[in-house]
């Protein structure tokens, strides 16, 4: 009974309802601008709401959080510029849809999937939080390493037709990812004595340059591109459509919650992994992946929003942040006199259920704000290029500065823009480069930790066979890799042919 | 089309208005100075400080320990200083980016470094050639007690058991650190310097991940601030086995002090991570005094004291010479222990600390 009461607190309170909704609405716009992140928005709110009561402050932050994660898909679909790393996978099929005049449909699907994903995340958070956090704690450094390897397998899925080209840009990404001060030994790598190179390459900056600025440069140098007239009749996807993709949505959301609950991996990794598995497992999509497949939109959008609920699991059960935004929220709760940690569910269950309930309200608000603004948003694609492109470049440069108030990041973004321009000109895919930068840290640090913990490389390899989680991940990688080989494809083709003969 | 043009015009006008406002400020400041007569000129400038917004550069990320202490303090100090303090995070390189940035800015008191203890180690680790000696302290807010923690199912119930095991089989006990120069690394160096025990150090990317590693049993021990580890201790997910302090903590009465087991630690204590606000060296003394006054007033505000209590910070609230002595002792003390344990290769004399 008391649980129900706690859950109803925000729903009965008009102030909290309004605050969550304002949060979602502003979050969508903040998230759509590359460089403005949820972490930044929520930490600004910590100062802004310093003198407020706890509940309204938290309600506003939760609304913004949900809005921001969703908002990243907007610019990914419309302009091929992911608003956040978690939306990189969304751009892969979302933008091709916009090029076909289906931006409205794409955003409608992204909205519905984000809402369903958020809801699944909330259900897992409310019902299975202790269970999931126990599972998340079982993840060792070796498991994170294997997760990184699985992420790297993505290069095969998002590369262009040629795997060699994908590997080339991924390798450049990995190399650039090693720049800066090594966080484990404080050694300087490729910094050439320049202090401002110590933080290394921020992958959001790389993303802004490679996607945003490069895309603008390519379009500027291509003559006579006419804006694509957008169809805006079928925006809200019918229930049948949502139902049709439900199995994929649920599967992706569950991966999203679990990866989101891992303190060392978040929505960005979840979105990439689920895109990859969707591409591998969905047979005969209506449109091929990479050319505007709806499935390629469903998987990452469901996963990155489901990761929100996931990120709260370690925060509320262990006091360990699941991602950067929940880290800020721990600080916010402490300032308001609460003690986020393992005792929170017993000491202040009202706050636990307030968070659950506000997230629920936020996902409902997402339906309204997500579906209503689409018509205006699609107009963005129809703006003449002469006006749109300079705005994109300005936003990209400002966004890259805003991440860490760093002039150097601006130079990086412009540099990546030029690099990305040549990639695109010579038909090298840019996404693997971003992937390389994102995954370098995960791969390298966990590999080194794995060796330190197991004393040697052979010890690390052996340890894979001692833990059920490591072994399952390893087996998955072997299967993923094996099914891509020519021998397997030949064997499968032969078997399918046989089966066909029998059926006849 | 027309609408977009109008929108563009509005933007340009707002932008222009913003620029002209900025341009007016120095003019106003200059005319103020002209009004004052020659003898009182410097006095007038002091009274005038600050004439524009002050920016506070936080070394660590949004939501981190340093950030959470600095933002409320800045909000309170604004009222006393009469201008806005705009807090920005410039992270990276263990805080060295922010340190370098503030050092590169003009020494006029308009750019504040809001930092933790890390710069005191920069020259020892060859990160950058700056320490707090290149800055003037505005206020040192407080320091934190740290403790040694093990997982709930750990074989080791006391620090002596743990250290004896580490000495018997060097390199078998795993210590989760936050990298070279981080808190667990520093405390491990102190332990090596005093007891001779060494650990297999495994670096993680944040104190939250190091904590996760110990709670999950991937590593045997880590060193954690009371702020970040207390809740897990109270719930039994992990436990403090020894406090790196001379004084007990109210909520951790049952945990023994490191000096109980090893009295030799006494020479290095009290020691802990600290937080402070700094300005570039060479800033006018009157400006520093004005800043110190305002920040001290903010520090003494009861609402700020409550925040310090909820983060388990031991309040210090020192400025001027007192703060400089504190910084000097802290650095020398740490350098001696690090050098003795072999964690750094430069002696305190070579580092110019003695």
Interface residues (C-beta under 8 A of the other chain):
Chain A: X39 X40 X42 X43 X46 X47 X50 X137 X138 X139 X140 X141 X180 X181 X183 X184 X185 X186 X195 X196 X198 X199 X200 X263 X264 X314 X318 X319 X320 X321 X324 X327 X328 X329 X330 X331 X332 X334 X335 X337 X339 X340 X341 X342 X343 X344 X383 X387 X404 X405 X406 X441 X445 X449 X452 X453
Chain B: X4 X61 X62 X63 X64 X65 X67 X68 X71 X72 X75 X87 X88 X89 X90 X91 X92 X93 X94 X96 X97 X100 X125 X126 X127 X128 X174 X179 X180 X181 X200 X201 X202 X203 X204 X205 X208 X209 X211 X212 X213 X215 X216 X218 X219 X230 X231 X232 X234 X235 X237 X306 X307 X310 X311
